[in-house]
Amino acid sequence: MRAPRRVVPQKPFDGRVIKELREKRHLSQEQLGASSGMGKANISKLERSRSYVAISYDNFLMLARALYVAPEELSRRLSEPVSSSPGPSAPPAYKRQPRA
């Protein structure tokens, strides 16, 4: 039995792309998991990913089909450089007032 082929993005994988496409199509994680055959937990894991991820070629194709996007387009979007969106800003440092 042959091992499944892998799709490994050349650059870090930004899972926010999957979340964006899912929300654009008004799908829940449960619905996308069911229609792609991957399950809600795997969809959640992919959406949280900000690093290299390997999924089987068959799962990749089913995910693209469930998101109504061409596999080539999904691959291109996932392989784009991860956007460096700033996280929540830290509160300003507390400065002690000099005593009078």
Rosetta blueprint (number, residue, H / E / L):
1 M L
2 R L
3 A L
4 P L
5 R L
6 R E
7 V E
8 V L
9 P L
10 Q L
11 K L
12 P L
13 F L
14 D L
15 G L
16 R H
17 V H
18 I H
19 K H
20 E H
21 L H
22 R H
23 E H
24 K H
25 R L
26 H L
27 L L
28 S L
29 Q H
30 E H
31 Q H
32 L H
33 G H
34 A H
35 S H
36 S H
37 G L
38 M L
39 G L
40 K H
41 A H
42 N H
43 I H
44 S H
45 K H
46 L H
47 E H
48 R H
49 S L
50 R L
51 S L
52 Y L
53 V L
54 A L
55 I E
56 S E
57 Y H
58 D H
59 N H
60 F H
61 L H
62 M H
63 L H
64 A H
65 R H
66 A H
67 L L
68 Y L
69 V L
70 A L
71 P H
72 E H
73 E H
74 L H
75 S H
76 R H
77 R H
78 L H
79 S H
80 E L
81 P L
82 V L
83 S L
84 S L
85 S L
86 P L
87 G L
88 P L
89 S L
90 A L
91 P L
92 P L
93 A L
94 Y L
95 K L
96 R L
97 Q L
98 P L
99 R L
100 A L
